[in-house]
Amino acid sequence: MPYKKPTTKFIGIRELCLGKEIRSPQLAKILGCSQGTALKKLKDPRLFTLGELDALSTKGHIRWEEIQEGMK
């Protein structure tokens, strides 16, 4: 059976971060975590908590409406 990459609803969050030039070192500073944790959250955006998304909005200067669109 061929491998099929699973799709996630939150992939828009990753694309939004990368589009705003927020890579793992910058995301780690915004969230207050290690770079490894930030990289893991970029690879699987479903791991973001609501508080982390709020920090991404306030400290990362991303409008909350854009984050909501990325979660769809």
mmCIF file as Biopython writes it, N, C-alpha, C and O atoms, coordinates in Angstrom:
data_model
#
loop_
_atom_site.group_PDB
_atom_site.id
_atom_site.type_symbol
_atom_site.label_atom_id
_atom_site.label_alt_id
_atom_site.label_comp_id
_atom_site.label_asym_id
_atom_site.label_entity_id
_atom_site.label_seq_id
_atom_site.pdbx_PDB_ins_code
_atom_site.Cartn_x
_atom_site.Cartn_y
_atom_site.Cartn_z
_atom_site.occupancy
_atom_site.B_iso_or_equiv
_atom_site.auth_seq_id
_atom_site.auth_asym_id
_atom_site.pdbx_PDB_model_num
ATOM 1   N N  . MET A ? 1  ? 0.845  -1.161 0.000  1.0 0.0 1  A 1 
ATOM 2   C CA . MET A ? 1  ? 0.000  0.000  0.000  1.0 0.0 1  A 1 
ATOM 3   C C  . MET A ? 1  ? 0.903  1.241  0.000  1.0 0.0 1  A 1 
ATOM 4   O O  . MET A ? 1  ? 1.828  1.312  0.809  1.0 0.0 1  A 1 
ATOM 5   N N  . PRO A ? 2  ? 0.666  2.202  -0.866 1.0 0.0 2  A 1 
ATOM 6   C CA . PRO A ? 2  ? 1.531  3.381  -0.946 1.0 0.0 2  A 1 
ATOM 7   C C  . PRO A ? 2  ? 1.350  4.276  0.279  1.0 0.0 2  A 1 
ATOM 8   O O  . PRO A ? 2  ? 0.285  4.325  0.895  1.0 0.0 2  A 1 
ATOM 9   N N  . TYR A ? 3  ? 2.428  4.974  0.603  1.0 0.0 3  A 1 
ATOM 10  C CA . TYR A ? 3  ? 2.394  5.897  1.725  1.0 0.0 3  A 1 
ATOM 11  C C  . TYR A ? 3  ? 1.614  7.140  1.339  1.0 0.0 3  A 1 
ATOM 12  O O  . TYR A ? 3  ? 1.826  7.715  0.271  1.0 0.0 3  A 1 
ATOM 13  N N  . LYS A ? 4  ? 0.729  7.539  2.200  1.0 0.0 4  A 1 
ATOM 14  C CA . LYS A ? 4  ? -0.044 8.754  1.978  1.0 0.0 4  A 1 
ATOM 15  C C  . LYS A ? 4  ? 0.173  9.670  3.173  1.0 0.0 4  A 1 
ATOM 16  O O  . LYS A ? 4  ? -0.148 9.314  4.307  1.0 0.0 4  A 1 
ATOM 17  N N  . LYS A ? 5  ? 0.713  10.836 2.914  1.0 0.0 5  A 1 
ATOM 18  C CA . LYS A ? 5  ? 0.995  11.776 3.980  1.0 0.0 5  A 1 
ATOM 19  C C  . LYS A ? 5  ? -0.313 12.268 4.593  1.0 0.0 5  A 1 
ATOM 20  O O  . LYS A ? 5  ? -1.200 12.732 3.876  1.0 0.0 5  A 1 
ATOM 21  N N  . PRO A ? 6  ? -0.435 12.170 5.917  1.0 0.0 6  A 1 
ATOM 22  C CA . PRO A ? 6  ? -1.681 12.630 6.537  1.0 0.0 6  A 1 
ATOM 23  C C  . PRO A ? 6  ? -1.826 14.147 6.436  1.0 0.0 6  A 1 
ATOM 24  O O  . PRO A ? 6  ? -0.849 14.886 6.553  1.0 0.0 6  A 1 
ATOM 25  N N  . THR A ? 7  ? -3.017 14.578 6.226  1.0 0.0 7  A 1 
ATOM 26  C CA . THR A ? 7  ? -3.270 16.014 6.153  1.0 0.0 7  A 1 
ATOM 27  C C  . THR A ? 7  ? -3.771 16.486 7.511  1.0 0.0 7  A 1 
ATOM 28  O O  . THR A ? 7  ? -4.431 15.739 8.234  1.0 0.0 7  A 1 
ATOM 29  N N  . THR A ? 8  ? -3.467 17.680 7.836  1.0 0.0 8  A 1 
ATOM 30  C CA . THR A ? 8  ? -3.911 18.244 9.101  1.0 0.0 8  A 1 
ATOM 31  C C  . THR A ? 8  ? -4.608 19.568 8.837  1.0 0.0 8  A 1 
ATOM 32  O O  . THR A ? 8  ? -4.296 20.278 7.881  1.0 0.0 8  A 1 
ATOM 33  N N  . LYS A ? 9  ? -5.542 19.876 9.691  1.0 0.0 9  A 1 
ATOM 34  C CA . LYS A ? 9  ? -6.266 21.118 9.526  1.0 0.0 9  A 1 
ATOM 35  C C  . LYS A ? 9  ? -5.403 22.324 9.883  1.0 0.0 9  A 1 
ATOM 36  O O  . LYS A ? 9  ? -5.643 23.428 9.394  1.0 0.0 9  A 1 
ATOM 37  N N  . PHE A ? 10 ? -4.411 22.119 10.726 1.0 0.0 10 A 1 
ATOM 38  C CA . PHE A ? 10 ? -3.631 23.234 11.249 1.0 0.0 10 A 1 
ATOM 39  C C  . PHE A ? 10 ? -2.401 23.556 10.408 1.0 0.0 10 A 1 
ATOM 40  O O  . PHE A ? 10 ? -1.568 24.351 10.843 1.0 0.0 10 A 1 
ATOM 41  N N  . ILE A ? 11 ? -2.256 22.973 9.231  1.0 0.0 11 A 1 
ATOM 42  C CA . ILE A ? 11 ? -1.073 23.203 8.408  1.0 0.0 11 A 1 
ATOM 43  C C  . ILE A ? 11 ? -0.950 24.680 8.009  1.0 0.0 11 A 1 
ATOM 44  O O  . ILE A ? 11 ? 0.147  25.146 7.702  1.0 0.0 11 A 1 
ATOM 45  N N  . GLY A ? 12 ? -2.047 25.402 8.010  1.0 0.0 12 A 1 
ATOM 46  C CA . GLY A ? 12 ? -2.015 26.827 7.692  1.0 0.0 12 A 1 
ATOM 47  C C  . GLY A ? 12 ? -1.236 27.634 8.720  1.0 0.0 12 A 1 
ATOM 48  O O  . GLY A ? 12 ? -0.678 28.679 8.384  1.0 0.0 12 A 1 
ATOM 49  N N  . ILE A ? 13 ? -1.185 27.168 9.970  1.0 0.0 13 A 1 
ATOM 50  C CA . ILE A ? 13 ? -0.414 27.845 11.008 1.0 0.0 13 A 1 
ATOM 51  C C  . ILE A ? 13 ? 1.070  27.787 10.658 1.0 0.0 13 A 1 
ATOM 52  O O  . ILE A ? 13 ? 1.781  28.782 10.800 1.0 0.0 13 A 1 
ATOM 53  N N  . ARG A ? 14 ? 1.535  26.637 10.206 1.0 0.0 14 A 1 
ATOM 54  C CA . ARG A ? 14 ? 2.939  26.485 9.815  1.0 0.0 14 A 1 
ATOM 55  C C  . ARG A ? 14 ? 3.269  27.404 8.639  1.0 0.0 14 A 1 
ATOM 56  O O  . ARG A ? 14 ? 4.281  28.104 8.653  1.0 0.0 14 A 1 
ATOM 57  N N  . GLU A ? 15 ? 2.412  27.393 7.631  1.0 0.0 15 A 1 
ATOM 58  C CA . GLU A ? 15 ? 2.635  28.238 6.462  1.0 0.0 15 A 1 
ATOM 59  C C  . GLU A ? 15 ? 2.590  29.719 6.831  1.0 0.0 15 A 1 
ATOM 60  O O  . GLU A ? 15 ? 3.317  30.529 6.257  1.0 0.0 15 A 1 
ATOM 61  N N  . LEU A ? 16 ? 1.740  30.067 7.786  1.0 0.0 16 A 1 
ATOM 62  C CA . LEU A ? 16 ? 1.637  31.448 8.237  1.0 0.0 16 A 1 
ATOM 63  C C  . LEU A ? 16 ? 2.925  31.873 8.935  1.0 0.0 16 A 1 
ATOM 64  O O  . LEU A ? 16 ? 3.431  32.969 8.694  1.0 0.0 16 A 1 
ATOM 65  N N  . CYS A ? 17 ? 3.453  31.013 9.792  1.0 0.0 17 A 1 
ATOM 66  C CA . CYS A ? 17 ? 4.706  31.324 10.494 1.0 0.0 17 A 1 
ATOM 67  C C  . CYS A ? 17 ? 5.863  31.462 9.505  1.0 0.0 17 A 1 
ATOM 68  O O  . CYS A ? 17 ? 6.647  32.408 9.583  1.0 0.0 17 A 1 
ATOM 69  N N  . LEU A ? 18 ? 5.960  30.533 8.597  1.0 0.0 18 A 1 
ATOM 70  C CA . LEU A ? 18 ? 7.065  30.579 7.640  1.0 0.0 18 A 1 
ATOM 71  C C  . LEU A ? 18 ? 6.919  31.760 6.685  1.0 0.0 18 A 1 
ATOM 72  O O  . LEU A ? 18 ? 7.917  32.331 6.247  1.0 0.0 18 A 1 
ATOM 73  N N  . GLY A ? 19 ? 5.690  32.124 6.365  1.0 0.0 19 A 1 
ATOM 74  C CA . GLY A ? 19 ? 5.460  33.286 5.506  1.0 0.0 19 A 1 
ATOM 75  C C  . GLY A ? 19 ? 5.836  34.588 6.184  1.0 0.0 19 A 1 
ATOM 76  O O  . GLY A ? 19 ? 6.237  35.541 5.516  1.0 0.0 19 A 1 
ATOM 77  N N  . LYS A ? 20 ? 5.711  34.640 7.504  1.0 0.0 20 A 1 
ATOM 78  C CA . LYS A ? 20 ? 6.077  35.839 8.275  1.0 0.0 20 A 1 
ATOM 79  C C  . LYS A ? 20 ? 7.529  35.780 8.740  1.0 0.0 20 A 1 
ATOM 80  O O  . LYS A ? 20 ? 7.933  36.559 9.603  1.0 0.0 20 A 1 
ATOM 81  N N  . GLU A ? 21 ? 8.321  34.859 8.174  1.0 0.0 21 A 1 
ATOM 82  C CA . GLU A ? 21 ? 9.744  34.703 8.500  1.0 0.0 21 A 1 
ATOM 83  C C  . GLU A ? 21 ? 9.959  34.328 9.966  1.0 0.0 21 A 1 
ATOM 84  O O  . GLU A ? 21 ? 10.948 34.740 10.573 1.0 0.0 21 A 1 
ATOM 85  N N  . ILE A ? 22 ? 9.038  33.549 10.534 1.0 0.0 22 A 1 
ATOM 86  C CA . ILE A ? 22 ? 9.195  33.050 11.897 1.0 0.0 22 A 1 
ATOM 87  C C  . ILE A ? 22 ? 9.632  31.598 11.798 1.0 0.0 22 A 1 
ATOM 88  O O  . ILE A ? 22 ? 8.820  30.706 11.554 1.0 0.0 22 A 1 
ATOM 89  N N  . ARG A ? 23 ? 10.930 31.373 11.992 1.0 0.0 23 A 1 
ATOM 90  C CA . ARG A ? 23 ? 11.497 30.025 11.982 1.0 0.0 23 A 1 
ATOM 91  C C  . ARG A ? 23 ? 11.611 29.553 13.425 1.0 0.0 23 A 1 
ATOM 92  O O  . ARG A ? 23 ? 11.165 30.247 14.339 1.0 0.0 23 A 1 
ATOM 93  N N  . SER A ? 24 ? 12.201 28.382 13.640 1.0 0.0 24 A 1 
ATOM 94  C CA . SER A ? 24 ? 12.244 27.810 14.985 1.0 0.0 24 A 1 
ATOM 95  C C  . SER A ? 24 ? 12.985 28.685 16.007 1.0 0.0 24 A 1 
ATOM 96  O O  . SER A ? 24 ? 12.520 28.757 17.145 1.0 0.0 24 A 1 
ATOM 97  N N  . PRO A ? 25 ? 14.110 29.358 15.685 1.0 0.0 25 A 1 
ATOM 98  C CA . PRO A ? 25 ? 14.734 30.203 16.721 1.0 0.0 25 A 1 
ATOM 99  C C  . PRO A ? 25 ? 13.840 31.376 17.148 1.0 0.0 25 A 1 
ATOM 100 O O  . PRO A ? 25 ? 13.755 31.692 18.334 1.0 0.0 25 A 1 
ATOM 101 N N  . GLN A ? 26 ? 13.183 32.011 16.188 1.0 0.0 26 A 1 
ATOM 102 C CA . GLN A ? 26 ? 12.298 33.120 16.518 1.0 0.0 26 A 1 
ATOM 103 C C  . GLN A ? 26 ? 11.063 32.626 17.273 1.0 0.0 26 A 1 
ATOM 104 O O  . GLN A ? 26 ? 10.605 33.268 18.219 1.0 0.0 26 A 1 
ATOM 105 N N  . LEU A ? 27 ? 10.530 31.477 16.845 1.0 0.0 27 A 1 
ATOM 106 C CA . LEU A ? 27 ? 9.357  30.922 17.514 1.0 0.0 27 A 1 
ATOM 107 C C  . LEU A ? 27 ? 9.691  30.525 18.942 1.0 0.0 27 A 1 
ATOM 108 O O  . LEU A ? 27 ? 8.860  30.677 19.838 1.0 0.0 27 A 1 
ATOM 109 N N  . ALA A ? 28 ? 10.895 30.021 19.164 1.0 0.0 28 A 1 
ATOM 110 C CA . ALA A ? 28 ? 11.308 29.647 20.523 1.0 0.0 28 A 1 
ATOM 111 C C  . ALA A ? 28 ? 11.329 30.875 21.427 1.0 0.0 28 A 1 
ATOM 112 O O  . ALA A ? 28 ? 10.931 30.785 22.589 1.0 0.0 28 A 1 
ATOM 113 N N  . LYS A ? 29 ? 11.781 32.010 20.924 1.0 0.0 29 A 1 
ATOM 114 C CA . LYS A ? 29 ? 11.783 33.238 21.720 1.0 0.0 29 A 1 
ATOM 115 C C  . LYS A ? 29 ? 10.364 33.717 21.995 1.0 0.0 29 A 1 
ATOM 116 O O  . LYS A ? 29 ? 10.066 34.188 23.093 1.0 0.0 29 A 1 
ATOM 117 N N  . ILE A ? 30 ? 9.502  33.598 21.016 1.0 0.0 30 A 1 
ATOM 118 C CA . ILE A ? 30 ? 8.116  34.040 21.176 1.0 0.0 30 A 1 
ATOM 119 C C  . ILE A ? 30 ? 7.393  33.183 22.203 1.0 0.0 30 A 1 
ATOM 120 O O  . ILE A ? 30 ? 6.674  33.704 23.056 1.0 0.0 30 A 1 
ATOM 121 N N  . LEU A ? 31 ? 7.583  31.863 22.123 1.0 0.0 31 A 1 
ATOM 122 C CA . LEU A ? 31 ? 6.860  30.945 23.006 1.0 0.0 31 A 1 
ATOM 123 C C  . LEU A ? 31 ? 7.555  30.731 24.339 1.0 0.0 31 A 1 
ATOM 124 O O  . LEU A ? 31 ? 6.934  30.261 25.292 1.0 0.0 31 A 1 
ATOM 125 N N  . GLY A ? 32 ? 8.840  31.072 24.419 1.0 0.0 32 A 1 
ATOM 126 C CA . GLY A ? 32 ? 9.586  30.850 25.647 1.0 0.0 32 A 1 
ATOM 127 C C  . GLY A ? 32 ? 9.910  29.377 25.861 1.0 0.0 32 A 1 
ATOM 128 O O  . GLY A ? 32 ? 9.818  28.867 26.977 1.0 0.0 32 A 1 
ATOM 129 N N  . CYS A ? 33 ? 10.288 28.701 24.785 1.0 0.0 33 A 1 
ATOM 130 C CA . CYS A ? 33 ? 10.631 27.276 24.860 1.0 0.0 33 A 1 
ATOM 131 C C  . CYS A ? 33 ? 11.953 27.054 24.132 1.0 0.0 33 A 1 
ATOM 132 O O  . CYS A ? 33 ? 12.563 27.996 23.626 1.0 0.0 33 A 1 
ATOM 133 N N  . SER A ? 34 ? 12.384 25.799 24.087 1.0 0.0 34 A 1 
ATOM 134 C CA . SER A ? 34 ? 13.631 25.483 23.394 1.0 0.0 34 A 1 
ATOM 135 C C  . SER A ? 34 ? 13.406 25.461 21.880 1.0 0.0 34 A 1 
ATOM 136 O O  . SER A ? 34 ? 12.271 25.397 21.408 1.0 0.0 34 A 1 
ATOM 137 N N  . GLN A ? 35 ? 14.511 25.515 21.132 1.0 0.0 35 A 1 
ATOM 138 C CA . GLN A ? 35 ? 14.393 25.488 19.675 1.0 0.0 35 A 1 
ATOM 139 C C  . GLN A ? 35 ? 13.883 24.137 19.194 1.0 0.0 35 A 1 
ATOM 140 O O  . GLN A ? 35 ? 13.168 24.061 18.194 1.0 0.0 35 A 1 
ATOM 141 N N  . GLY A ? 36 ? 14.242 23.084 19.892 1.0 0.0 36 A 1 
ATOM 142 C CA . GLY A ? 36 ? 13.754 21.753 19.514 1.0 0.0 36 A 1 
ATOM 143 C C  . GLY A ? 36 ? 12.246 21.642 19.648 1.0 0.0 36 A 1 
ATOM 144 O O  . GLY A ? 36 ? 11.579 21.067 18.787 1.0 0.0 36 A 1 
ATOM 145 N N  . THR A ? 37 ? 11.714 22.193 20.729 1.0 0.0 37 A 1 
ATOM 146 C CA . THR A ? 37 ? 10.262 22.187 20.923 1.0 0.0 37 A 1 
ATOM 147 C C  . THR A ? 37 ? 9.579  23.048 19.874 1.0 0.0 37 A 1 
ATOM 148 O O  . THR A ? 37 ? 8.532  22.675 19.345 1.0 0.0 37 A 1 
ATOM 149 N N  . ALA A ? 38 ? 10.165 24.192 19.573 1.0 0.0 38 A 1 
ATOM 150 C CA . ALA A ? 38 ? 9.589  25.077 18.554 1.0 0.0 38 A 1 
ATOM 151 C C  . ALA A ? 38 ? 9.596  24.398 17.187 1.0 0.0 38 A 1 
ATOM 152 O O  . ALA A ? 38 ? 8.637  24.525 16.426 1.0 0.0 38 A 1 
ATOM 153 N N  . LEU A ? 39 ? 10.669 23.681 16.875 1.0 0.0 39 A 1 
ATOM 154 C CA . LEU A ? 39 ? 10.741 22.968 15.600 1.0 0.0 39 A 1 
ATOM 155 C C  . LEU A ? 39 ? 9.696  21.866 15.542 1.0 0.0 39 A 1 
ATOM 156 O O  . LEU A ? 39 ? 9.084  21.638 14.499 1.0 0.0 39 A 1 
ATOM 157 N N  . LYS A ? 40 ? 9.491  21.183 16.663 1.0 0.0 40 A 1 
ATOM 158 C CA . LYS A ? 40 ? 8.481  20.123 16.716 1.0 0.0 40 A 1 
ATOM 159 C C  . LYS A ? 40 ? 7.081  20.694 16.501 1.0 0.0 40 A 1 
ATOM 160 O O  . LYS A ? 40 ? 6.243  20.076 15.844 1.0 0.0 40 A 1 
ATOM 161 N N  . LYS A ? 41 ? 6.838  21.876 17.061 1.0 0.0 41 A 1 
ATOM 162 C CA . LYS A ? 41 ? 5.531  22.512 16.881 1.0 0.0 41 A 1 
ATOM 163 C C  . LYS A ? 41 ? 5.344  23.013 15.451 1.0 0.0 41 A 1 
ATOM 164 O O  . LYS A ? 41 ? 4.221  23.022 14.946 1.0 0.0 41 A 1 
ATOM 165 N N  . LEU A ? 42 ? 6.422  23.430 14.792 1.0 0.0 42 A 1 
ATOM 166 C CA . LEU A ? 42 ? 6.308  23.832 13.391 1.0 0.0 42 A 1 
ATOM 167 C C  . LEU A ? 42 ? 6.038  22.633 12.498 1.0 0.0 42 A 1 
ATOM 168 O O  . LEU A ? 42 ? 5.308  22.745 11.514 1.0 0.0 42 A 1 
ATOM 169 N N  . LYS A ? 43 ? 6.621  21.485 12.831 1.0 0.0 43 A 1 
ATOM 170 C CA . LYS A ? 43 ? 6.395  20.285 12.028 1.0 0.0 43 A 1 
ATOM 171 C C  . LYS A ? 43 ? 4.991  19.739 12.222 1.0 0.0 43 A 1 
ATOM 172 O O  . LYS A ? 43 ? 4.396  19.218 11.279 1.0 0.0 43 A 1 
ATOM 173 N N  . ASP A ? 44 ? 4.447  19.851 13.443 1.0 0.0 44 A 1 
ATOM 174 C CA . ASP A ? 44 ? 3.093  19.385 13.725 1.0 0.0 44 A 1 
ATOM 175 C C  . ASP A ? 44 ? 2.336  20.493 14.450 1.0 0.0 44 A 1 
ATOM 176 O O  . ASP A ? 44 ? 2.337  20.528 15.680 1.0 0.0 44 A 1 
ATOM 177 N N  . PRO A ? 45 ? 1.690  21.399 13.717 1.0 0.0 45 A 1 
ATOM 178 C CA . PRO A ? 45 ? 1.038  22.555 14.326 1.0 0.0 45 A 1 
ATOM 179 C C  . PRO A ? 45 ? -0.116 22.210 15.258 1.0 0.0 45 A 1 
ATOM 180 O O  . PRO A ? 45 ? -0.600 23.086 15.975 1.0 0.0 45 A 1 
ATOM 181 N N  . ARG A ? 46 ? -0.570 20.960 15.270 1.0 0.0 46 A 1 
ATOM 182 C CA . ARG A ? 46 ? -1.639 20.575 16.199 1.0 0.0 46 A 1 
ATOM 183 C C  . ARG A ? 46 ? -1.166 20.616 17.643 1.0 0.0 46 A 1 
ATOM 184 O O  . ARG A ? 46 ? -1.990 20.579 18.557 1.0 0.0 46 A 1 
ATOM 185 N N  . LEU A ? 47 ? 0.139  20.693 17.872 1.0 0.0 47 A 1 
ATOM 186 C CA . LEU A ? 47 ? 0.697  20.707 19.224 1.0 0.0 47 A 1 
ATOM 187 C C  . LEU A ? 47 ? 0.636  22.078 19.878 1.0 0.0 47 A 1 
ATOM 188 O O  . LEU A ? 47 ? 0.889  22.195 21.077 1.0 0.0 47 A 1 
ATOM 189 N N  . PHE A ? 48 ? 0.304  23.126 19.115 1.0 0.0 48 A 1 
ATOM 190 C CA . PHE A ? 48 ? 0.180  24.461 19.689 1.0 0.0 48 A 1 
ATOM 191 C C  . PHE A ? 48 ? -0.981 24.498 20.675 1.0 0.0 48 A 1 
ATOM 192 O O  . PHE A ? 48 ? -2.058 23.972 20.396 1.0 0.0 48 A 1 
ATOM 193 N N  . THR A ? 49 ? -0.756 25.126 21.833 1.0 0.0 49 A 1 
ATOM 194 C CA . THR A ? 49 ? -1.849 25.350 22.767 1.0 0.0 49 A 1 
ATOM 195 C C  . THR A ? 49 ? -2.481 26.703 22.458 1.0 0.0 49 A 1 
ATOM 196 O O  . THR A ? 49 ? -1.943 27.492 21.681 1.0 0.0 49 A 1 
ATOM 197 N N  . LEU A ? 50 ? -3.612 26.953 23.071 1.0 0.0 50 A 1 
ATOM 198 C CA . LEU A ? 50 ? -4.292 28.223 22.842 1.0 0.0 50 A 1 
ATOM 199 C C  . LEU A ? 50 ? -3.451 29.387 23.355 1.0 0.0 50 A 1 
ATOM 200 O O  . LEU A ? 50 ? -3.418 30.450 22.735 1.0 0.0 50 A 1 
ATOM 201 N N  . GLY A ? 51 ? -2.776 29.192 24.476 1.0 0.0 51 A 1 
ATOM 202 C CA . GLY A ? 51 ? -1.907 30.234 25.012 1.0 0.0 51 A 1 
ATOM 203 C C  . GLY A ? 51 ? -0.738 30.534 24.086 1.0 0.0 51 A 1 
ATOM 204 O O  . GLY A ? 51 ? -0.334 31.687 23.937 1.0 0.0 51 A 1 
ATOM 205 N N  . GLU A ? 52 ? -0.197 29.493 23.467 1.0 0.0 52 A 1 
ATOM 206 C CA . GLU A ? 52 ? 0.910  29.687 22.531 1.0 0.0 52 A 1 
ATOM 207 C C  . GLU A ? 52 ? 0.444  30.398 21.268 1.0 0.0 52 A 1 
ATOM 208 O O  . GLU A ? 52 ? 1.178  31.214 20.711 1.0 0.0 52 A 1 
ATOM 209 N N  . LEU A ? 53 ? -0.757 30.099 20.817 1.0 0.0 53 A 1 
ATOM 210 C CA . LEU A ? 53 ? -1.294 30.813 19.660 1.0 0.0 53 A 1 
ATOM 211 C C  . LEU A ? 53 ? -1.539 32.280 20.005 1.0 0.0 53 A 1 
ATOM 212 O O  . LEU A ? 53 ? -1.356 33.159 19.164 1.0 0.0 53 A 1 
ATOM 213 N N  . ASP A ? 54 ? -1.954 32.540 21.243 1.0 0.0 54 A 1 
ATOM 214 C CA . ASP A ? 54 ? -2.139 33.919 21.688 1.0 0.0 54 A 1 
ATOM 215 C C  . ASP A ? 54 ? -0.798 34.643 21.732 1.0 0.0 54 A 1 
ATOM 216 O O  . ASP A ? 54 ? -0.710 35.805 21.336 1.0 0.0 54 A 1 
ATOM 217 N N  . ALA A ? 55 ? 0.253  33.966 22.214 1.0 0.0 55 A 1 
ATOM 218 C CA . ALA A ? 55 ? 1.588  34.570 22.225 1.0 0.0 55 A 1 
ATOM 219 C C  . ALA A ? 55 ? 2.080  34.818 20.807 1.0 0.0 55 A 1 
ATOM 220 O O  . ALA A ? 55 ? 2.738  35.823 20.539 1.0 0.0 55 A 1 
ATOM 221 N N  . LEU A ? 56 ? 1.763  33.909 19.908 1.0 0.0 56 A 1 
ATOM 222 C CA . LEU A ? 56 ? 2.137  34.085 18.509 1.0 0.0 56 A 1 
ATOM 223 C C  . LEU A ? 56 ? 1.452  35.317 17.928 1.0 0.0 56 A 1 
ATOM 224 O O  . LEU A ? 56 ? 2.020  36.026 17.097 1.0 0.0 56 A 1 
ATOM 225 N N  . SER A ? 57 ? 0.234  35.557 18.373 1.0 0.0 57 A 1 
ATOM 226 C CA . SER A ? 57 ? -0.500 36.726 17.899 1.0 0.0 57 A 1 
ATOM 227 C C  . SER A ? 57 ? 0.074  38.020 18.471 1.0 0.0 57 A 1 
ATOM 228 O O  . SER A ? 57 ? 0.275  38.986 17.735 1.0 0.0 57 A 1 
ATOM 229 N N  . THR A ? 58 ? 0.339  38.046 19.774 1.0 0.0 58 A 1 
ATOM 230 C CA . THR A ? 58 ? 0.782  39.289 20.398 1.0 0.0 58 A 1 
ATOM 231 C C  . THR A ? 58 ? 2.267  39.549 20.180 1.0 0.0 58 A 1 
ATOM 232 O O  . THR A ? 58 ? 2.646  40.652 19.786 1.0 0.0 58 A 1 
ATOM 233 N N  . LYS A ? 59 ? 3.107  38.562 20.429 1.0 0.0 59 A 1 
ATOM 234 C CA . LYS A ? 59 ? 4.554  38.757 20.320 1.0 0.0 59 A 1 
ATOM 235 C C  . LYS A ? 59 ? 5.062  38.554 18.897 1.0 0.0 59 A 1 
ATOM 236 O O  . LYS A ? 59 ? 6.079  39.127 18.507 1.0 0.0 59 A 1 
ATOM 237 N N  . GLY A ? 60 ? 4.350  37.737 18.125 1.0 0.0 60 A 1 
ATOM 238 C CA . GLY A ? 60 ? 4.766  37.484 16.747 1.0 0.0 60 A 1 
ATOM 239 C C  . GLY A ? 60 ? 4.141  38.433 15.749 1.0 0.0 60 A 1 
ATOM 240 O O  . GLY A ? 60 ? 4.450  38.391 14.558 1.0 0.0 60 A 1 
ATOM 241 N N  . HIS A ? 61 ? 3.254  39.297 16.242 1.0 0.0 61 A 1 
ATOM 242 C CA . HIS A ? 61 ? 2.606  40.325 15.419 1.0 0.0 61 A 1 
ATOM 243 C C  . HIS A ? 61 ? 1.845  39.716 14.237 1.0 0.0 61 A 1 
ATOM 244 O O  . HIS A ? 61 ? 1.950  40.171 13.098 1.0 0.0 61 A 1 
ATOM 245 N N  . ILE A ? 62 ? 1.085  38.681 14.551 1.0 0.0 62 A 1 
ATOM 246 C CA . ILE A ? 62 ? 0.212  38.064 13.543 1.0 0.0 62 A 1 
ATOM 247 C C  . ILE A ? 62 ? -1.220 38.298 14.010 1.0 0.0 62 A 1 
ATOM 248 O O  . ILE A ? 62 ? -1.559 38.015 15.159 1.0 0.0 62 A 1 
ATOM 249 N N  . ARG A ? 63 ? -2.041 38.807 13.130 1.0 0.0 63 A 1 
ATOM 250 C CA . ARG A ? 63 ? -3.427 39.079 13.505 1.0 0.0 63 A 1 
ATOM 251 C C  . ARG A ? 63 ? -4.147 37.789 13.877 1.0 0.0 63 A 1 
ATOM 252 O O  . ARG A ? 63 ? -3.921 36.740 13.273 1.0 0.0 63 A 1 
ATOM 253 N N  . TRP A ? 64 ? -5.014 37.881 14.877 1.0 0.0 64 A 1 
ATOM 254 C CA . TRP A ? 64 ? -5.738 36.705 15.358 1.0 0.0 64 A 1 
ATOM 255 C C  . TRP A ? 64 ? -6.634 36.114 14.266 1.0 0.0 64 A 1 
ATOM 256 O O  . TRP A ? 64 ? -6.841 34.901 14.222 1.0 0.0 64 A 1 
ATOM 257 N N  . GLU A ? 65 ? -7.154 36.952 13.403 1.0 0.0 65 A 1 
ATOM 258 C CA . GLU A ? 65 ? -8.007 36.474 12.312 1.0 0.0 65 A 1 
ATOM 259 C C  . GLU A ? 65 ? -7.218 35.575 11.359 1.0 0.0 65 A 1 
ATOM 260 O O  . GLU A ? 65 ? -7.745 34.580 10.860 1.0 0.0 65 A 1 
ATOM 261 N N  . GLU A ? 66 ? -5.953 35.929 11.107 1.0 0.0 66 A 1 
ATOM 262 C CA . GLU A ? 66 ? -5.116 35.099 10.246 1.0 0.0 66 A 1 
ATOM 263 C C  . GLU A ? 66 ? -4.823 33.758 10.888 1.0 0.0 66 A 1 
ATOM 264 O O  . GLU A ? 66 ? -4.767 32.734 10.207 1.0 0.0 66 A 1 
ATOM 265 N N  . ILE A ? 67 ? -4.636 33.764 12.206 1.0 0.0 67 A 1 
ATOM 266 C CA . ILE A ? 67 ? -4.392 32.495 12.915 1.0 0.0 67 A 1 
ATOM 267 C C  . ILE A ? 67 ? -5.646 31.629 12.859 1.0 0.0 67 A 1 
ATOM 268 O O  . ILE A ? 67 ? -5.547 30.417 12.669 1.0 0.0 67 A 1 
ATOM 269 N N  . GLN A ? 68 ? -6.797 32.219 13.018 1.0 0.0 68 A 1 
ATOM 270 C CA . GLN A ? 68 ? -8.040 31.456 12.924 1.0 0.0 68 A 1 
ATOM 271 C C  . GLN A ? 68 ? -8.222 30.850 11.538 1.0 0.0 68 A 1 
ATOM 272 O O  . GLN A ? 68 ? -8.683 29.716 11.417 1.0 0.0 68 A 1 
ATOM 273 N N  . GLU A ? 69 ? -7.868 31.588 10.499 1.0 0.0 69 A 1 
ATOM 274 C CA . GLU A ? 69 ? -7.962 31.058 9.135  1.0 0.0 69 A 1 
ATOM 275 C C  . GLU A ? 69 ? -6.978 29.895 8.940  1.0 0.0 69 A 1 
ATOM 276 O O  . GLU A ? 69 ? -7.277 28.943 8.219  1.0 0.0 69 A 1 
ATOM 277 N N  . GLY A ? 70 ? -5.821 29.973 9.573  1.0 0.0 70 A 1 
ATOM 278 C CA . GLY A ? 70 ? -4.833 28.922 9.460  1.0 0.0 70 A 1 
ATOM 279 C C  . GLY A ? 70 ? -5.239 27.630 10.149 1.0 0.0 70 A 1 
ATOM 280 O O  . GLY A ? 70 ? -4.723 26.561 9.822  1.0 0.0 70 A 1 
ATOM 281 N N  . MET A ? 71 ? -6.162 27.723 11.101 1.0 0.0 71 A 1 
ATOM 282 C CA . MET A ? 71 ? -6.618 26.535 11.811 1.0 0.0 71 A 1 
ATOM 283 C C  . MET A ? 71 ? -7.696 25.778 11.065 1.0 0.0 71 A 1 
ATOM 284 O O  . MET A ? 71 ? -8.062 24.676 11.475 1.0 0.0 71 A 1 
ATOM 285 N N  . LYS A ? 72 ? -8.205 26.323 10.005 1.0 0.0 72 A 1 
ATOM 286 C CA . LYS A ? 72 ? -9.272 25.646 9.252  1.0 0.0 72 A 1 
ATOM 287 C C  . LYS A ? 72 ? -8.726 24.662 8.273  1.0 0.0 72 A 1 
ATOM 288 O O  . LYS A ? 72 ? -9.490 24.010 7.562  1.0 0.0 72 A 1 
#
